[in-house]
Amino acid sequence: MAKVAEETVKPFKLLRKLDKVFIQFLEGGEEKPVRILWARPISAQGRELSIVDEKKKEITLLKDLSALDPSSRLIAEEELQKRYLTARIRRVLEATAQFGTRSWKVVTDRGRRQFVVKNVNKDVTWITEDHILIRDTLGYRYEIESLAALDTDSQAEVDKVL
Amino acid sequence: MAQKRNQVSTQLDGKLPAEVLKLLSPHIEKDEKILYSQGSDLSPDRRFGESYLVVTSARLAVADREKIYLWLKLTPEVKVKVDELFGGARLVAETPEGERHLVYYTKAYVPEFAGLSHVINELAKGKQPPAPEAAEPAYCRRCGAPLLERGANCAACVQRLRVFRRLLGLLKPYKSKVAWMVVSTLLMVAAQMGPPYLTKMIVDEVIKGQRYERLGLWIGAMLGCGVVLLITGVVSGALMSWLGARLVTDLRNRIHAVIQRLQMSYFQRRESGEIVSRVMHDTGELQHFLIDGLPYFMVNGLSFVAIACILLRLDFSLALLVFVPVPFLICGSNLFWRKLMPLFHKHGNQMGALHSILNESIYGIKIVKAFAQEGKRVEKFDLTSGKLCRTTFNIERTFIGFAEGMSWAMSLGVTAVWYFAASRIAHGDPGLTLGDLLAFVGYIYLFFGPLRWFTAVMNWMTHAFAGAERVFAVLDSQPEIYDAPDAVSLPKIRGAISFKDVRFSYERGKEVIKGVSFDVNSGEMIGLVGKSGAGKSTVINLICRFYDVDSGLITLDGQPLKKIKLEQMRRQLGIVPQDPFLFNASILENIRYGRPEASFDDVVRAARAANAHDFILDKEEGYDALIGEKGTTLSGGEKQRLAIARAILHDPPVLILDEATSSVDTETEKGIQEAIAYLIRGRTTIAIAHRLSTLRNAHRLIVIDDGQIVEMGTHDELLARDGHYAKLVKMQAELNKMRSEAMVWKA
């Protein structure tokens, strides 16, 4: 298998000015505003990330965060946390099926939330048998990192609707 | 309070909480005024919570109930924009010092903040913008639950009574049939009550009382009950089926008629499958319930009450004994259905998944084979059907357990009645006869039987009513206004079109047309050029008034488009779309679509002009050849030529060509070119084409990029300018060169 990020990119570092991230090539040149994106935000956050300029053109694709120097890495991590608003489900309080839709009440790492899922086949992605991603009617995503790691009550609730 | 807010705090209205206002007020200057505010469902640290963006006449503030996070002065250099994130978005302020993140929100508040950002930018420029429009809520205003789509009715808040009343309203034209049905249902219930009572009379009077002469009477009555039951059963069943079918047909016709007249934006937001499901599935579900569920409800509800009365009259204490298990039976069946419903849903989903795998396997068979992935497909199918098998078994097992359990519980009731009644009769209780005992046993089965389905029917009703509510929601949605009271009649359009600073967005906050102005003279051909997604098709949609502009003005012959009688105007537009939609009918009927009364000679003339006549005659059935699933399949070029013939016959003063030559090879294109050259004579034509050669007849070209006009002029003028258009021409020339080189190479 060929490694990603084979192409050579001039050495660079990331800067933050107020709330905006910039790329600065070490050999000089102007700083450019950039956005930092996961290449596989659903199945593999934490793996390949892409640095993209304001015109949506990629500057470089990195294997993972470790490809960055420590200070750039901090900036990238913070920026990614701000961009990816997925909530991780810690507890399922209630999951009910009615009118062909699924209604959930959950506790997540971002707090409590109630949401509705329209189509279980389309809106629920099983990354593995244990790792589930759920999209609600609004397009917001919830993640169950490990079904087995949830408490038994939560598991029973999930089993009722999935 | 805080606890409650955190629980499901997703529903926020436009109002600023008093706490936030109190925090802000000391900082508000004397001549400063709070203009707008919008709450977000994310806190500044992006947890589920709340934060508020407040717009004053001079500044922006971001705050929650505890703290003010940011003040930002509004100056002409400040620009606010939406930065879309994964699962939500943030408002970002571009200031001379750099960018600042203002507020984070989930997708629930996208339209609200998009509207507000527009207002803020106008304010910053020193203008006095109108207040942002209220967006349709994503949450139920009554219970706060998330809705299936913005502005939809809340399924949990379905008011059954209201829906039921509206359904009854639909029955009004069939009053006499309804009356007959009610009468026959009442008779049926009465006839059902008869036999157990008659058993008692035969046992007590004829057998024990030795009054043999009465046997004929009671047996006759029993036979009578049977006949009445038979007749009323048939009559009420037939009436109910008729009424159910009639009601659903009426509803379906109405919803189809309404859909035909809905605004295009309704279709923009929905998948066609969803609308089809509204028309077919939801109404079908309703029909099912009306024919099977409702009679069940009526008959069993009535007989339940009637039997209870009869039992109480027969023997009070024994009747109470029979009633004892009722709450348990209801609870038991409730529990059972609660366990079963999720299984049903699971079953439905797995069935759906299996369907789509099968679909893919068949439609994608060529690719599956080409990549030699048959084994994987089989594995995937087997896995899913294995799951389905387990769920099916689970359902059946639960069902059997329930049915047997209920029978057992009922038999317990019967045994108890036998025990207590028999011991009383044996001890010579004069208040109870053997006949009473037999009647009791007969009634018990009639009494308990329906109980087990009660919960199921209630569920069923909720489902059917939720469907009905969705249907009603479509019926209540806003149709296009065909004839405004002050509409202008333009029986003969000259075809002068003008755009004045037109702005438009399909979705709020995502402007597609950003201030476009141009004039088209009557009889002129205009070519629209630009990258895909630049907004060319949108311009055409606006000319056809499929959508109304957000701001600016479009006029036709000097009249504002909005003021022209819609139907009359559209009849004078001809469209040749990119993927011409042809109806399931003969070629002749398809060409005649806009002018059904056209003579065959006219049709042939149009087909000749469109270079379609020859290929039509080449079909086995000629002009009678059916197009569509059951008929002849046409190539892309043939379809387009038919669409052109359709437009020629329609003979509109304004013609719109949307990529009319996109799906054809070069040779066919020449034919179509000739057809188009004929077609555009003497009418205003707006044409979009990727192949610039198609536009060589155009008087003027308009180059659109990112929703704005970047260049306008004749082909030669634009080439001389060496701008966007010249670049496009060069690129295509290179492409053509490459193609011809490839041909040479192949040869």
Interface residues (C-beta under 8 A of the other chain):
Chain A: K17 L18 D19 K20 P41 Q81 K82 R83 Y84 L85 T86 A87 A97 Q98 F99 G100 T101 R102 S103 K105 T108 R110 G111 R112 R113 Q114 F115 V116 K118 V120 N121 D136 T137 L138 G139 Y140 R141 K160 V161 L162
Chain B: N6 Q7 V8 T10 L42 R46 R47 F48 G49 L85 F86 G87 G88 R90 V92 E97 G98 E99 R100 H101 Y104 T106 K107 A108 A138 A145 P146 L147 L148 E149 A155 A156 M341 P342 H345 K346 G348 N349 G352 A353 S356 T462 H463 A466
